[in-house]
Amino acid sequence: MDRATITRDSRELWFRTDGDATGEIALRQRQPEIALRETAAAPTPQRQADFPTLAGRHILVIGINYSPEPSGIAPYTTGVADELARHADEVTVVTGMPHYPSWSVAREHRKFHHEEPHEPGQPRVIRLSHYVPSRQTAIRRAAYELTFLLHVLWAARRLPRRPDLIVSATPALGGAVAAARLARWLDVPLLTIVQDLMAKAAGQSGIKGAGSLVRRVTATLEGFALRHATRVAVVTNAFRPTVEAYGVASERIDHLPNWTHVQPSTVDRREARRRLGWSRHTFIAAHTGNIGLKQDLGNLVEAARLFGEDSGAEILVIGDGSQRAALARQSEGVNAIQLLDPLDDDAYPLALAAADVLLINERPSVGDMSLPSKLTSYLAAGRPVLAAVADDGATASELRRTKGAGHLVPPGDPEALAVRCATCASMSDAAQPCRRLPCATPTGALGWRGP
């Protein structure tokens, strides 16, 4: 039995299949088994020659979100593609136009289907044009998914080289459905990485027009995509029951946690605030990332509205998204909250280090539909996390694994959030449980470090 191993710190993504007498792997004729497993220690990086099932192979990666998008699932899809490119002969990425989290396409990216320049040994990136909704409704989301799905099928059938393996990420669901179709047509193995459960999202995210019919159709498509994958990797085990309910056998599902793609700052809180121009004496609770329906950040505005004039506390909302304009209108006249633009790669780690508490907020209806991608970066920063999330949801489940780094309050309850922030702000550093992360290894608390 030949085996190829792609190593990332404490986890390995490995492929195995029966080889012929010479040790070569006939992926086209035989269906390989794709598996994921944890290891006790990280082996040293190996050369392409050490990976017999990947050497000489072509891997197709399909995902609508990719670099240079700074947040969400783009850094993880990009990291997977980059790592595969170290060991395979060729990696082709079929992706969309950069649009997240602003849900708008910058002028320089408004091009029809095109291939980006790349260096030898790097993934070949093919960008596809598709519809990008500035406002989120079920109909607009369907158009977003459908245009990407059709364009992926169009582009993939025109690749000059047949892939030996397909790796897809969902969302977008359209990309995962297209990957399942292509894998069947080409008779090649498929690994699907589930970052969000899309049918659950239709019912839990608050998107307008997502009635029972929309949820049933979404579930049908999602089930098709997952059942036709050779292996399914979930970023949290909270997704496993839903994936199994779609008819995916338990032995085909593996837990592949996201890694920390943000390098933590090495400066202390005071120096980080000095560099950012933030007040040294204000208690700062910071929320970063997407400002969308799922995040329900109006809850933060109402919590800030309850802060007293002399509370010495402030909430910072750092990021962009489809609900930013509405949030700005709601926060008018509330002095204890500020909306800041997204930060670059140098400033973002400073912001995490400068905050007293890092915030996660979700709609009360959000349960097991997704896991905030910001969570790994929060924990790597060594700051405590205050999460207004459902007690039985995926986020709460993962935070419990940190053994104290996460502090939970009920979602949709601004008074509870305000009281918890005020309690933390009133304590000294020495007696402040909210300012000390009790997790021994925050960079490895939930996942594994990426490149």
N, C-alpha and C positions, 0 to 999 in steps of 0.2 A: 504494500500500500504506500503510494507516494503521498507526501503532504507538503503544502506550501503554507508558510506562516507569515502574516503581516503583523509586526509587533508595534504596540503602542503602550509603553509603560507596563501596567499590570494586566493588560488584556491582549489577546491575539485574535485576529480574524484569519481563519485558515480554511483552506479548500483541500479536499482529498477526493481521490477517485482511483479506480483500478487502472494501472498502467500496463503497457505491453512489455515484452521482454526487454526492450531497450530502455524502459523507464519513461518513455514519452507518454503524455496523457492525450488521449483522443477525445477531446471534449465534444467534438462535433458528432461522433458516433455514440458516445456513452454519456449518460446523464450523471454528472458528478454530484456528490453530496457536499453541501456547503454547511459549515458548522461554526459556531462561536463558542469559545470557552475561556474561562478565567485561568490565569496562571499565578503562581506564588511570586515569581520574580520576573523582571524584564530581561530577556536575553539581549545581547548586544546586537545592534543593527546588522543586517546581513545584506550581502550583495545580491543582485538579480540572479546570478547563477545558482544561488541557494534555494530558489523558489521554482521547482521544476514545472508546477502547473500554471504559473504566471509568465515565466520567461517565454517570450515569443507570442504571447497572447494579446488579443485586442479586447479591452473592456469598455463597454458603453455605459456612461453614467447619465441618468435622466433626472432632472430636478429643476423646477422653475426658479428657485432661489439659489444664487451663487455669488461669489465675489464679483464686484466690490461692495455688495450689500453688507453693512457692518454688523447687523444683528439678526435675530431670528434663527432660522435653520441654515442660512447661507454659509456661515463659517464652518458648519459641520459637514455639509455636502462638499464644500471646497477642500476641507481637510481630508476627507475620504478619497477624493479624486487625486489629490497631491500624493497621498501615501501609496495608492495603487500605482501611480505613475512611476514610483521608485522601483517597482518590481516587475510590472508588465511591459511588454514591448511597446504597446500604444494604449492610451486612454483618451477616449473622445467624450466630451461633456456636451450634452444637448440641453440648453437652458434658455431662460427667458431674458427679457430686458430688465436691467436693474430698476427696481421700483419700490422696494420695501425698506423702511417702514412708512415712507411718505405717501405710498400709493400714487405716485406720479413718476413720470419718466423724464429725466433731464434731457435737454435738447441734444447733447452730444451722444446720447444713446438711442435717439429716435431714428433707427435705421431698420431697413427690411432685413430679412435673414442674411447673416454674414458670419464669417469665421474670423476670430481674433488672431492677431500675430502671436506666435508662441515660440519659445526656445526648445531645442531638442531635449527630451526627457521630461518636458512639462505636458500637462493635459492639453489636448486640442479642444478649444472651446468654440462651439457653434451657437450663436445667439439667434433666437427666433422672435419675431414680432408677435404680439398678442394683445388682446384687449386688457386694459388696466382700469378698473373702476375707481374713481375718486371717492365715491360714496358706496357703502356696503349694503346691498340688498341681495335677496336670493337670486333674482333674475340677473343682476349684474355679475354676481359671483359665478353663476352658471355660464355666462358668456366668457368670463375670464378662463374658466376651466376648459370649456369646449374649444376655444381658439388655440389654447396651448396644446391640447390633446391632438387636434387635427394637424397642427403644424409639426409636432413631434413625429407623428406617423409619416408625414410627407418627407421630413428631413432624414429620418432614420432609414427609410427605404432607399435613399439615394447616397448612403455612405459608400465610399469606394472599397471599404473592407468590411467583411462580415464580422460582427462581434462574437467572441467566445463566451462572454458572460455579460449580463446586464445587471446594473445596480440602480435602483430607483429610490427616491425619497418622496414621502407624502406628508404634508401637502407639497404641491398641488395634487389633488386627486386625479386630475386629467393626465398628469405625467405618469402616475402609477398605473392607470388603466391602459395608457399607450404602451408602457413597458410590458405589461402582461400580454397584450396582443402581439407585440413584437417577439417576445420570448416564445410564444406558441408558434408563430409563423416561422421563426428561424430555428426552432427546436434547440434553444440554448437555455442554460440555467438562469434563474432570476433571484436576486436578493433584494427584498423590499424593506427599507428602513422606515418605521412608523414614528414620526415626530408628533403628529396630531391624529386623533380619530375624527374623521370628517363628518360622519353621520351624527356623532355625538355633538360636534361643534355646531351643526345646523340647529340642534335643539337647545343647546346651552349657551351659545355666544350672544344671543339677543339680536341676531341679524334679521332685518325686516323681511317678511314674506316667507320665512322658513316654516311653513305649515307641515302637516302630517304627510302630504304627498311628497313634498320636497325631501323630507327626512327619509321616506321609504325609498325614493329613487337614489338618494345619496348612499344609503345603506346597501342597496343592490349593487351599485357600482363599486363601492369600497370592498364588499365581500368578494366580488369577482376578481378585483386586483389582488387581494391577499390570498385567496384560495389558489390562484394560479402562480404564486411565487414558490420557488423551490425552498427558500427559507424566508422567514419573517423576523426581523430584529425590532424589538420595541425598546424605547429609551427609558421606560419605566414599567415595572411589573403591574402597575395599575391598569395598563392597556391589555394585559394578557386575557382576562375573561371575555372581553369583547371580541378579540381576535379569534379566540377559540369558538365563540358563539357563531362566528361566520363560517365555521367548518374547517378551520385550520388545525391540524393535529398538534397537540401540545409539544411533541418531540420536534416539530418544525419551527417552533418559536423560541427565540433566544433573547436574553436581556443584554442590550448593548447601551449602557449609559453614555450620555454626552460627556465630553471632556471639557476642561477649562481652556478656552481659546484666548483668554485675556491674561497677559502677564501682570501679576499683582505689582503695585507700586512698592518701592522699598523705602519711601519716606514716611515720616510719622504724620499724624493728623494735622498738627500745627503747620508743618512745612507744606503739606498738600494744600491747605487752605490759603496759605500765603501765595503760592503759585497760581491758584485759581482766582484770587481776589475775593475769597469768601470771608465772612466775619469770623473772628477767632472765638467769640464768646457766645454765639447763637447755637442752640441745640438744633441740628439739622437732620431731618428724616428725608432721605432721597429715594425717589422712584426713577428708574431709568428704563429706556426701551420704548416699545410700541405704545402708542396712545390710541387704542381701538375700542371696539364695543366690548370685547371680552374683559378688558382691564377695568372698565367701569370706574374711571378715575374721578368722576364727580363725587365719589365717596371721600376722596382725599380733600376736595375743595370744602365739603361740608364739615369734615373734621377740622380743617384749618380755621373755618369760620367760628368754631367753638373755642379756639385758643384765646386766652385772655390777652389783654393789651400788654401785660407785663410778663407773659409766659416765657419769653426768651427762646421760643421754639419756632421753627419754620419748616415747611414742607417744600422741597424742590422737586419738580417734575421735569426730567431731562429726557428729551426725545422728540419723536414726531409720529404722526399717524392720522388715520382718517377722522378721528374725533378731536383733534387738537384745537381746531377753531371753536367747536362747541365748548370745549373745556375752558378756553380763554374767555369766552363770554360768561360762563358760569362763575369764573374766578374774579371777575371785575369787582373791585371794592373789598376784596379779601386780602388783607395785608400780609397774612402769615403763609401765603403760598406764592411761589414763582414758577413760571414756565420758562425753561431754558432750551435752547436749540441742542440738537445732538452734538456730542463731543467727538473729537478725533481720537485716533488710537493712542496718542500720548496723554491727552487730558482725561480720558475716560477712567483709567486706573487711578488717577489722582482724585477724581470725584468719589470713587468708591472708598478710597482711603480717608477722604476728608469728612465723610458722613459719620454721624453718631449711630444711626440706624438705617438700614436699607429696606425699602418697602416693596412688598408685593401685594397687589390688590386685584381681586377677581369678582365678577358678578356672583351673586348668591347662587345662581343657577349653574355655574361652572363646577363640574365635578371631575370626571375622569376623561375629559376630551383632550387635554393637553398638559404639558409640563413647561413652565416658563423657561425659556432658554437662558435668561439672565441669572438663574439660580446658581449655576456652577461658578459664574464670575463673582457673584455676591460672596459665596463661601470662600472662594480663593482669596478674596480681599481681606478675610479675617474679621469682617464686621458682622454684628448680629443682624438677623433678618426678622422683621416684623411683618407678618403675613395676615392679611384680612382675606381668608379663603375658607371654603367649605371644609368642615372637619373631616368629612369622609372622602375628600377629593384627592387627586393625584399629587397636588402640591403639598398638602398637609402630610400625606403618606411619606413623601420623600424627605420632608423636613424632620419628621420623627426619626429618621435614620441618622441624623446628625447628633442626636443625643444632647440636645439643648441649644444648638445654634439658632434654631427657629422658635419664634414666639408667636402664637396664634391668637387672633381675635376674630369674632364673627364677621363675615362679609356683610356689606350693606348696612353696617351699624357705625356711622361716623362718631357717635358719642363714645363707643367702646374704643375706637382707634385713637380718638383725641385723649381719652383718659390714659391709655397706655403710653402714648407719647409724652404726656405731661408727667407721668410717674417716672419715666426714664430721665426726662430733662431735669427733674428736681433732685436727682441723686448725684453724689460726688463720684468722681472717677473711681476712687478706692472701693466704694460700696455699690458700684453700679453694675448689676448683673446684665443690664441691657447693653453695656459697652464692652463686654468681654465674651469672646467666642470660645465656648468650652469644648469645641471640636479639636482634637489633637492634631489632625492633619486636614485642614480645610481644603487644601488643593485636591485632595483625593476623597472628599467626603461623599460625593455622589457619583463621581465618574472617574475618568482617566484623562490625564493631560494629553493634549494634542500636540501638533507640531509647533 
